[in-house]
Amino acid sequence: MYPQSVIPVWLEIPIAVYLGYLVYKKGKSVMGLSIIAVIVMYATFIIGYYVPFKMPAILGIPPTGVWTIILLTYAFIASVLPVTTLLQPRDFINSHQLVIALALLILGVLFSAFGGNLHIVAPAVQASPAKAPPMWPFLFITIACGAISGFHSLVSSGTSAKQVRTEEDSLFVGYGSMLLEGTLATLVVVAVAAGIGMGYITKGGETLTGVAAWTTHYSSWAAAAGLGSKISAFVDGSANMIGSLGIPKGICLVIMGVFVASFAATTLDTATRIQRYVVAELFGDLNLTFLTNRYAATVVAVGSGLILAFATGASGTGALKLWPMFGAVNQTLAALALIIITLYLQRKGGAKWMFAGFPALFMAVMTIWAVIVNQVNFLGAHNMLLTVINICILIIAIWIVIEGLIKFFSSYGTTPGEPAPAAT
């Protein structure tokens, strides 16, 4: 979608590797060097702007399929490398990139608003858009990042815990990052509800502004449902706002395209690394030790992804078949994390467990409700793949809640810090 962003995104990798070498092998300052690294990366935006790259079809495989193979190969390599080689130094760069992007967006909002060019063009409420799912409960499994996210609970336990300097740093890193992501989420809402109205180019080449721009992009629930539709609304709306600072629109598109792709790449190899941990632990419990080393476990993680991606053809988009389940599965993990925290705080004594307990109960109810509605829809559409997987998710979600409740009430009457009596 944004070929000008391809070269800068891939050049970030050697920049990050060299940054990691200087910091961890040569003992250089991480702050100063990471700032220099992000400046060098922003210089590559000029290259990307003048040298856009569009992947061609190769050996009959369409561009999306070729990118899928390349990205899964990259995910394998990045996952087995030590975290200090690529993942951590690239996140140093991305942290600065996030701050810069947020600053540009905030300034863009202020400049365009005070200049009279920025107006909310989206309707305040559309209670029942045609063919859209009901707002309750799906609102609470659609909006995850910046609020409560199951994937973030995996990241914090699987990778972040291995990178913080001390346990006390987890509060600043975990809670602080959620606040920062909440800020980003607010800016995303402004971009898609107002920024898009500053100028929107249709597929036919016509430029629309105001309410017409928003209405055209979000003409129906189906039109707004695709991943490409969501990304383009944010990138184009953000570029419009940043352009009010005097930066050319083309460069703004590169900046936001690289911003989105960089964090997607971070998610890709982080997810692969976490899945490697999970696979290794599962095979360890089954005494299949030959599948517990990082290379074998990563082959299972990436290989299963490869099979899923190409299950529907050479386009490599087979995993999108499971996309309708993402929100419910993600928030099932969130409910699990909150239940564990509730039980931990209860064992510590006092009433602090309520800070996690009530959100845990809310998320469990919303998730199970959404999974049940999904089950009815999948059965009605005769989608056996999603029906079978979804019923497994429903069983797991109910199982988690029941076990959590049993553990919670069985712990009453025990001394904080002491194990609860064994169930009979």
Secondary structure, DSSP 8 states (H G I E B T S, - for coil): --GGGHHHHHHHHHHHHHHHHHHHTS---HHHHHHHHHHHHHHHHHHHHHS------BTTB-HHHHHHHHHHHHHHHHHHS-TTTTHHHHHHHHHHHHHHHHHHHHHHHHHHHHTT-----S-S--SS-TT---HHHHHHHH--TTT--HHHHHHHHHTGGGT-SSTTHHIIIIIHHHHHHHHHHHHHHHHHHTGGGG-EE-TTS-EE-HHHHHHHHTSSHHHHHSHHHHHHHHHHHHHHHHHTTT--HHHHHHHHHHHHHHHHHHHHHHHHHHHHHHHHHHHHHTT-GGG-SHHHHHHHHHHHHHHHHTTT-TTS-GGGGGGGGHHHHHHHHHHHHHHHHHHHHHHH-SSTHHHHHHHHHHHHHHHHHHHHHHHHHHHHTT-HHHHHHHHHHHHHHHHHHHHHHHHHHHTTTS-TTS------
